Amino acid sequence: MIRKEEKVWNRFSFMYDLVMKKDESAYKHIIEQSVRLMKPDEHILEIATGTGIISLALCNYIQNIEAIDFSTEMIAVAKKKAKQKQISNVHFSVQDACNMKCSSNYFDTVIISNTLHIMPRAEKALEEIKRVLKPDGKLIAPTFLHAHSIKAEMLSKIISLTGFRAYHKWTQKSYHDFLEQNGFRVVNTKLIKASFPIAYVVAIKK
């Protein structure tokens, strides 16, 4: 049975890249920051890859990337883009972030970008991320801050009318607190300008 959230993202898949153009510079910054934290031979997992914007950009620097999303249509678009660009070192699959098929203690780095705030069970996703990360692995988790300002809160309410609901409306501090409460220690953070301010956070398992 397809969940309501998946239906929304399936419908949105054909225009996702076009809409995300507005935050292209922010995503470029996220990619540049992330590359600096990785080695070419590391095992990398991107959760909620969407149409593969980040993974397909990282593939020039990383030898092997696993990229998952719960939306079948998003993954279909990502696979099509990879085929068109003749990219073979990014492996896309349909998976639920809260119940992944990945091996435990396997990945050096897990990326989950601008997603935790729209996950009803973000705590469960973090639990799974802890499971698949190596003991010394890194979590890179940039996330839109829907409570950063009055403007952001108003924009969040407007966007929720389209079906894209933010289950978690964080400030930079409350987002850090959320990660800390769920078994991660924040080791680096910065604010990135975008349609919503983004907290670019790097964390490790406690």
C-alpha positions as semicolon CSV with decimal commas, in nm:
position;residue;x (nm);y (nm);z (nm)
1;M;0,000;0,000;0,000
2;I;0,140;0,340;-0,100
3;R;0,151;0,590;0,188
4;K;0,014;0,941;0,156
5;E;0,363;1,094;0,178
6;E;0,494;0,870;-0,099
7;K;0,204;0,965;-0,326
8;V;0,290;1,333;-0,280
9;W;0,657;1,279;-0,370
10;N;0,573;1,047;-0,660
11;R;0,355;1,320;-0,813
12;F;0,627;1,578;-0,754
13;S;0,911;1,375;-0,908
14;F;0,873;1,503;-1,266
15;M;0,926;1,866;-1,162
16;Y;1,150;1,822;-0,858
17;D;1,474;1,929;-1,028
18;L;1,310;2,239;-1,172
19;V;1,173;2,348;-0,835
20;M;1,504;2,284;-0,660
21;K;1,681;2,523;-0,900
22;K;1,593;2,802;-0,657
23;D;1,829;2,646;-0,402
24;E;2,096;2,542;-0,651
25;S;2,369;2,752;-0,488
26;A;2,287;2,611;-0,145
27;Y;2,306;2,254;-0,274
28;K;2,636;2,332;-0,445
29;H;2,767;2,452;-0,111
30;I;2,641;2,136;0,062
31;I;2,816;1,920;-0,197
32;E;3,144;2,114;-0,171
33;Q;3,141;2,095;0,210
34;S;3,061;1,724;0,206
35;V;3,334;1,627;-0,042
36;R;3,594;1,773;0,193
37;L;3,488;1,528;0,463
38;M;3,509;1,213;0,249
39;K;3,776;0,989;0,101
40;P;3,733;0,838;-0,248
41;D;3,727;0,478;-0,121
42;E;3,475;0,532;0,159
43;H;3,136;0,362;0,167
44;I;2,878;0,640;0,133
45;L;2,501;0,620;0,181
46;E;2,262;0,898;0,084
47;I;1,916;0,869;0,236
48;A;1,621;1,045;0,070
49;T;1,823;1,103;-0,245
50;G;1,520;1,225;-0,441
51;T;1,627;1,253;-0,803
52;G;1,991;1,201;-0,707
53;I;2,107;1,563;-0,715
54;I;2,368;1,517;-0,442
55;S;2,479;1,160;-0,517
56;L;2,521;1,227;-0,888
57;A;2,737;1,527;-0,803
58;L;2,947;1,332;-0,552
59;C;3,013;1,046;-0,795
60;N;3,308;1,233;-0,949
61;Y;3,487;1,215;-0,612
62;I;3,361;0,892;-0,453
63;Q;3,406;0,545;-0,599
64;N;3,089;0,382;-0,467
65;I;2,768;0,544;-0,344
66;E;2,443;0,385;-0,229
67;A;2,144;0,619;-0,268
68;I;1,795;0,537;-0,143
69;D;1,451;0,696;-0,138
70;F;1,105;0,567;-0,047
71;S;0,952;0,721;-0,362
72;T;0,955;0,483;-0,657
73;E;0,911;0,769;-0,904
74;M;1,196;0,973;-0,757
75;I;1,428;0,673;-0,789
76;A;1,307;0,614;-1,145
77;V;1,406;0,971;-1,238
78;A;1,742;0,935;-1,061
79;K;1,820;0,611;-1,248
80;K;1,727;0,773;-1,579
81;K;1,962;1,066;-1,512
82;A;2,245;0,829;-1,417
83;K;2,192;0,627;-1,735
84;Q;2,191;0,940;-1,952
85;K;2,517;1,058;-1,794
86;Q;2,665;0,704;-1,809
87;I;2,724;0,701;-1,434
88;S;2,772;0,354;-1,289
89;N;2,915;0,412;-0,941
90;V;2,589;0,533;-0,784
91;H;2,347;0,253;-0,696
92;F;1,987;0,370;-0,653
93;S;1,721;0,166;-0,474
94;V;1,376;0,211;-0,321
95;Q;1,404;0,180;0,056
96;D;1,241;0,315;0,371
97;A;1,487;0,514;0,582
98;C;1,320;0,376;0,895
99;N;1,369;0,013;0,790
100;M;1,676;-0,011;0,569
101;K;1,813;-0,329;0,412
102;C;2,171;-0,207;0,458
103;S;2,424;-0,398;0,669
104;S;2,505;-0,277;1,020
105;N;2,831;-0,087;1,087
106;Y;2,902;-0,063;0,715
107;F;2,904;0,300;0,600
108;D;3,176;0,556;0,664
109;T;2,939;0,846;0,595
110;V;2,562;0,882;0,580
111;I;2,408;1,187;0,415
112;I;2,048;1,287;0,473
113;S;1,987;1,629;0,324
114;N;1,686;1,853;0,391
115;T;1,471;1,559;0,491
116;L;1,459;1,494;0,865
117;H;1,220;1,786;0,919
118;I;0,958;1,628;0,689
119;M;0,986;1,276;0,836
120;P;0,709;1,177;1,078
121;R;0,947;0,927;1,241
122;A;1,274;1,116;1,228
123;E;1,384;0,950;1,554
124;K;1,347;0,606;1,395
125;A;1,547;0,718;1,091
126;L;1,831;0,834;1,319
127;E;1,820;0,501;1,499
128;E;1,865;0,324;1,166
129;I;2,143;0,562;1,065
130;K;2,326;0,479;1,388
131;R;2,290;0,111;1,305
132;V;2,439;0,130;0,954
133;L;2,719;0,373;1,041
134;K;3,061;0,245;1,141
135;P;3,159;0,328;1,502
136;D;3,371;0,619;1,377
137;G;3,134;0,709;1,091
138;K;2,997;1,055;1,013
139;L;2,643;1,181;0,972
140;I;2,607;1,478;0,736
141;A;2,258;1,615;0,790
142;P;2,181;1,959;0,646
143;T;1,819;2,049;0,716
144;F;1,582;2,336;0,643
145;L;1,501;2,538;0,956
146;H;1,130;2,614;0,950
147;A;1,140;2,798;1,284
148;H;1,449;3,007;1,213
149;S;1,246;3,328;1,175
150;I;0,891;3,462;1,146
151;K;0,936;3,466;0,769
152;A;1,037;3,099;0,767
153;E;0,741;3,005;0,988
154;M;0,496;3,184;0,756
155;L;0,648;3,022;0,446
156;S;0,626;2,682;0,617
157;K;0,252;2,728;0,674
158;I;0,198;2,823;0,309
159;I;0,396;2,524;0,179
160;S;0,206;2,284;0,407
161;L;-0,110;2,363;0,209
162;T;0,046;2,191;-0,095
163;G;0,091;1,866;0,099
164;F;0,456;1,913;0,194
165;R;0,428;1,919;0,570
166;A;0,715;1,991;0,807
167;Y;0,666;1,759;1,105
168;H;0,958;1,924;1,283
169;K;1,004;2,300;1,284
170;W;1,351;2,359;1,422
171;T;1,579;2,649;1,495
172;Q;1,949;2,578;1,458
173;K;1,979;2,512;1,832
174;S;1,670;2,293;1,865
175;Y;1,788;2,087;1,568
176;H;2,125;2,032;1,737
177;D;1,940;1,934;2,055
178;F;1,727;1,686;1,861
179;L;2,034;1,514;1,717
180;E;2,204;1,507;2,058
181;Q;1,893;1,357;2,219
182;N;1,893;1,081;1,959
183;G;2,244;0,952;2,002
184;F;2,462;1,188;1,797
185;R;2,720;1,447;1,894
186;V;2,734;1,758;1,673
187;V;3,095;1,829;1,575
188;N;3,048;2,097;1,312
189;T;2,767;2,327;1,204
190;K;2,709;2,632;0,987
191;L;2,415;2,824;0,848
192;I;2,356;2,826;0,471
193;K;2,125;3,073;0,298
194;A;1,844;2,917;0,093
195;S;1,465;2,943;0,049
196;F;1,465;2,835;0,415
197;P;1,789;2,876;0,611
198;I;1,976;2,544;0,620
199;A;2,168;2,413;0,919
200;Y;2,460;2,220;0,771
201;V;2,543;1,976;1,049
202;V;2,812;1,711;1,083
203;A;2,770;1,465;1,370
204;I;2,915;1,141;1,502
205;K;2,765;0,860;1,708
206;K;2,793;0,904;2,084
